[in-house]
Amino acid sequence: LDIHPEGMMGFAKFMATGAGRAFRMVAGLVLIVCGMFFAHGLTEVVLGIVGVAAFAAGLFNVCLIAPFIGAPFRGADLK
């Protein structure tokens, strides 16, 4: 797997846009709903936690993986 830093920074910049934020929020809601209606036990809890984290990251414009790829944590710092 060849991951270029420029590509990862581009990904982080996209996630800071309105479309990227909306994508994270929708993906979070989908994970929460899947956890509530289609999963049981530990899977339900994990999907719920990951969904809430994704939704909150989009809502507050932060990228939880950004520090691992060398990008700023706050989306506003990318603009």
Secondary structure, 3 states (H helix, E strand, C coil): CCCCHHHHHHHHHHHCCHHHHHHHHHHHHHHHHHHHHCCCCHHHHHHHHHHHHHHHHHHCCECCCHHHHCCCCEHHHHC
